[in-house]
Amino acid sequence: MAVTIGVDAMGGDHAPEEIILGVAEALRELPGEDRVALFGVAERMEPIVRQAGIATDRIELIDCPQVIDMHDTPVEALRQKRNSSIVRLASAAGKGNVDAIISAGNTGAFAAACQLRIKPIPGVTRPGIAVVLPTFHGPALVCDVGANVEPKPRHLYEYARMSVLYSKHLLGVDDPKVCLVSIGEEAGKGNQLTKVAADLMKRDKYINFAGNAEGRDIFAGAGNVFITDGFVGNVILKLTEGLAEGLFKTIVREISDESAELARSFEPVVERIWKRHDFAEYGGAPLLGINSVAIICHGRSDRRAIRNAVRVAREELRVNLNAEIERFMDDGLEDSE
């Protein structure tokens, strides 16, 4: 099945060059009938597309003269910049003109545009952003990391169900263990939100619920899926990014201070470890619960991250994840407040 993937060429710190070059790399790996639609300022995209040598029958340029910047307030930006790449991208997905969309731009604006312009999957009341965190025990999926900072128990329960399917179909985990992030492992710990959400997950026969988990348990192999609200999830994500980067810099500096010979011998080891824990390897974070495939990329995404984001989007389409979610959400969903 041929697909068209829409990409925000203007989003991110390295746009539009790295975005377009990443698309060029991705097209070399995609089936020959697949196409990409680039949304952005045409006069800035055209020379890069020519430089990248992308075949004209595989690319379409959608001219969007306005750009939503990283510092723009999401709601105001969507209202004032309706001809921006983010708004036009989400609208195209909502109308079915593209099968998947990708942006490394303003996360709040992109998530809000998706919620406003694209219908939710039946059975889903609020979408959530799921991110893959690399750990020593394998990839761990955390949801939500920013789409919904004041959720209800029902929302967390829906995130658990959707994340189970993502973990199975995209990460290859047969029976994902689901944990609820809380302030203690004991069942009675947490606030009203986590207590009610835990009860809903525990009663669901389709969820392999492993109970509460503390933040450190994400990297200790306690589970495969970790559910939390968007506020806590975003703090976890940013803390993890900063800690990983700082730790690697410290290791490299300490090795380099010992001797140049030791640094050279350890260089391939450090590179392998960094690659295994680099966000770019996973491309981006899916926005689960909307009736389209949407991938939210890191603002610092380079061509490798964009290439991998296109790969992940194509894989979601291949396994028809949204259809699986719709069937799953319609089957024995527990009642909640």
C-alpha positions in Angstrom: 0.0 0.0 0.0 1.5 3.3 -1.1 1.4 6.1 1.6 2.1 9.8 1.7 3.9 11.1 4.8 3.6 14.8 5.6 6.7 16.5 7.1 7.0 20.0 8.7 10.1 21.3 6.9 10.3 24.4 9.1 10.2 22.8 12.6 13.3 22.4 14.8 16.7 23.9 15.4 18.1 22.7 12.1 15.2 23.4 9.8 14.8 23.3 6.9 18.1 21.8 5.7 18.5 18.8 8.1 14.8 18.1 7.9 14.8 17.8 4.1 18.1 15.9 4.0 16.6 13.4 6.5 13.6 13.0 4.2 15.9 12.4 1.3 17.6 9.6 3.3 14.3 8.1 4.4 13.0 8.0 0.8 15.9 5.8 -0.2 14.7 3.3 2.4 11.0 3.5 1.7 9.1 1.5 -0.9 9.3 3.1 -4.3 5.6 4.1 -4.4 5.7 6.0 -1.1 5.8 9.8 -1.2 6.6 12.7 1.1 4.8 16.1 1.2 7.0 18.8 2.6 5.1 21.7 4.3 7.0 25.0 4.6 8.3 28.1 2.9 8.7 27.1 -0.7 11.6 29.4 -1.6 13.6 28.0 1.3 12.7 24.4 0.6 13.2 24.3 -3.2 17.0 24.7 -3.4 17.6 22.1 -0.7 15.3 19.6 -2.4 17.3 20.1 -5.7 20.6 19.8 -3.8 19.4 16.5 -2.2 18.5 15.1 -5.6 15.0 14.0 -4.6 13.0 12.6 -7.5 10.1 15.0 -8.3 7.6 12.1 -8.5 8.3 11.3 -4.8 8.1 14.7 -3.3 5.5 17.5 -3.1 6.1 21.0 -1.8 3.2 22.7 0.1 3.9 26.4 0.4 3.2 27.7 3.9 4.4 31.3 4.2 4.0 31.4 8.0 6.2 29.7 10.6 5.3 28.9 14.2 8.5 29.5 16.3 9.5 27.6 19.4 8.7 30.5 21.7 5.2 31.1 20.3 2.3 30.4 22.6 0.5 27.3 21.1 -3.1 28.6 21.2 -2.2 32.1 20.0 0.0 30.7 17.3 -2.7 28.4 15.9 -5.1 31.3 15.8 -2.8 33.9 14.3 -0.7 31.6 12.0 -3.3 29.5 10.2 -1.1 29.4 7.1 1.8 27.9 9.0 3.4 24.5 8.2 2.1 23.0 11.5 -1.5 24.1 11.0 -1.6 23.1 7.3 0.1 19.8 8.2 -2.5 18.8 10.8 -5.3 20.0 8.5 -4.0 17.8 5.7 -4.0 14.7 8.0 -7.5 15.6 9.3 -8.8 15.6 5.7 -7.0 12.4 4.8 -4.7 14.1 2.3 -1.6 12.5 4.0 -1.4 9.3 6.0 1.1 10.4 8.6 2.6 13.7 9.8 5.9 14.5 11.4 7.2 17.7 13.1 10.2 18.8 15.1 8.7 22.2 15.7 6.8 23.7 18.6 5.5 20.6 20.5 2.6 22.3 22.2 1.4 23.9 18.9 1.8 20.6 17.0 0.0 18.5 19.6 -2.8 21.2 19.9 -3.2 21.4 16.1 -3.5 17.6 15.9 -6.2 17.6 18.6 -8.1 20.4 16.9 -7.8 19.3 13.3 -7.8 15.5 13.5 -10.7 13.4 14.9 -9.9 11.1 17.9 -9.9 7.4 17.6 -13.3 6.1 18.8 -13.1 5.2 22.4 -10.2 7.7 23.1 -11.1 10.8 25.0 -7.7 12.4 25.2 -4.5 11.7 23.2 -1.2 11.2 24.9 2.4 11.5 23.8 4.4 8.3 24.2 8.2 8.3 24.3 10.6 5.4 24.1 13.4 5.6 26.7 16.4 3.4 26.1 17.4 1.4 29.2 19.9 -1.4 30.1 16.9 -3.8 30.0 15.6 -2.6 26.7 13.3 0.2 25.5 10.7 1.5 28.0 7.6 3.3 26.8 6.4 6.3 28.9 3.0 7.9 28.3 2.0 10.8 28.7 5.0 13.2 28.4 3.2 16.5 27.8 -0.1 16.3 25.9 -2.3 16.2 29.0 -1.0 17.8 32.2 -4.3 17.5 34.2 -5.7 14.1 33.2 -8.6 12.1 34.7 -8.1 8.5 35.7 -9.9 7.5 32.5 -7.2 9.2 30.5 -4.4 7.3 32.2 -6.3 4.1 31.7 -6.7 4.8 28.0 -2.9 5.5 27.8 -2.2 2.2 29.3 -4.3 0.3 26.7 -2.9 2.2 23.8 0.7 1.9 25.0 0.3 -1.9 25.4 -0.5 -2.1 21.7 2.4 0.2 20.7 4.8 -1.8 22.8 3.6 -5.0 21.2 3.5 -3.9 17.6 6.3 -1.4 17.4 8.8 -2.5 20.1 8.2 -6.3 19.8 7.2 -7.0 23.5 4.9 -9.9 23.6 3.2 -9.2 26.9 4.1 -5.8 28.1 4.3 -5.2 31.9 2.4 -2.0 32.7 3.4 0.2 35.7 1.8 3.4 37.0 4.3 6.0 38.0 3.7 7.1 41.6 5.6 8.2 44.8 5.8 4.6 46.1 5.5 1.0 45.1 2.8 0.2 47.6 -0.8 0.1 46.3 -2.0 2.7 48.7 0.6 5.3 47.7 -0.2 8.2 45.4 -3.0 10.7 45.0 -6.6 10.2 44.0 -5.7 10.2 40.3 -3.2 7.4 40.5 -5.3 5.3 43.0 -8.4 5.3 40.7 -6.3 4.8 37.6 -4.5 1.9 39.2 -7.8 0.2 40.1 -9.0 0.5 36.5 -5.8 -1.0 35.1 -5.8 -3.8 37.7 -9.4 -4.8 36.8 -8.6 -5.0 33.0 -7.8 -8.5 31.9 -6.0 -7.2 28.8 -3.5 -5.2 30.8 -0.6 -7.0 32.5 -0.6 -4.5 35.4 2.5 -4.7 37.6 1.4 -2.0 40.0 3.0 1.3 41.1 6.5 2.2 40.1 8.9 4.9 41.3 10.9 7.0 38.8 14.0 4.9 39.3 12.1 1.8 38.3 11.8 2.9 34.7 15.5 2.2 34.2 15.6 -0.9 36.5 13.5 -3.1 34.3 10.4 -3.1 36.5 8.2 -2.9 33.4 7.9 -2.2 29.7 5.2 0.5 29.8 5.0 3.4 32.4 1.9 5.5 32.6 1.8 9.0 34.1 0.3 12.4 33.6 1.8 14.8 31.1 3.3 17.1 33.8 5.3 14.4 35.6 6.1 12.6 32.3 7.6 15.7 30.8 9.8 16.2 33.9 10.9 12.6 33.6 11.8 13.0 29.9 13.7 16.3 30.3 15.5 15.0 33.4 16.5 11.8 31.6 17.8 13.8 28.6 19.9 16.1 30.7 21.3 13.4 33.0 22.3 11.1 30.1 24.0 14.0 28.2 25.8 15.2 31.3 26.9 11.6 32.3 28.3 10.9 28.9 30.2 14.2 28.8 31.7 13.4 32.3 32.8 9.9 31.2 34.4 11.3 28.0 36.2 14.0 29.9 37.5 11.7 32.6 38.8 9.2 30.1 40.4 11.9 28.0 42.1 13.4 31.1 43.7 10.0 31.8 45.6 9.6 28.5 45.2 10.1 24.8 45.8 6.4 24.2 43.1 5.4 26.7 40.7 7.8 25.1 41.3 6.4 21.6 40.8 2.8 22.9 37.5 3.7 24.6 36.1 5.8 21.7 34.3 3.0 19.9 32.8 1.8 23.2 31.5 5.2 24.1 30.1 5.7 20.6 28.2 2.4 20.7 26.7 3.2 24.1 25.8 6.7 23.0 24.1 5.4 19.9 22.1 2.9 22.0 20.8 5.7 24.2 20.5 8.5 21.6 16.9 9.9 21.1 17.6 10.2 17.4 17.7 6.4 17.1 13.9 6.3 17.9 13.0 9.2 15.6 10.3 10.8 17.7 7.3 10.3 20.0 3.9 9.2 18.7 0.8 11.1 19.6 -1.5 8.2 20.5 -5.2 8.4 20.2 -5.8 10.6 17.1 -7.1 9.2 13.8 -3.8 9.7 12.0 -0.2 8.8 12.6 1.6 11.8 14.2 5.2 11.8 15.3 6.6 14.6 17.5 10.4 14.9 17.1 12.9 16.5 19.3 13.7 20.2 18.6 17.3 19.3 18.0 16.5 16.6 15.5 19.1 16.1 12.7 18.8 14.2 9.5 19.2 10.9 11.2 16.4 11.6 13.6 14.1 12.7 10.8 15.0 9.6 8.8 14.1 7.4 11.7 10.9 9.3 12.4 9.8 8.6 8.9 10.7 5.0 9.4 8.6 4.8 12.6 5.7 6.5 10.9 5.8 4.1 8.0 5.9 1.1 10.5 2.9 2.4 12.4 1.0 2.5 9.1 2.2 -0.9 8.1 0.9 -2.6 11.3 -2.3 -0.4 11.1 -1.8 0.6 14.7 -4.8 3.0 14.9 -7.2 0.2 13.7 -5.8 -2.0 16.4 -6.3 0.7 19.0 -9.9 1.3 17.9 -10.7 -2.5 18.2 -9.0 -2.7 21.5 -10.7 0.4 23.0 -14.0 -1.0 22.0 -13.4 -4.4 23.7 -14.2 -4.5 27.4 -13.1 -1.1 28.5 -13.6 -0.7 32.2 -16.1 1.9 33.4 -14.5 5.0 35.1 -15.5 8.3 36.5 
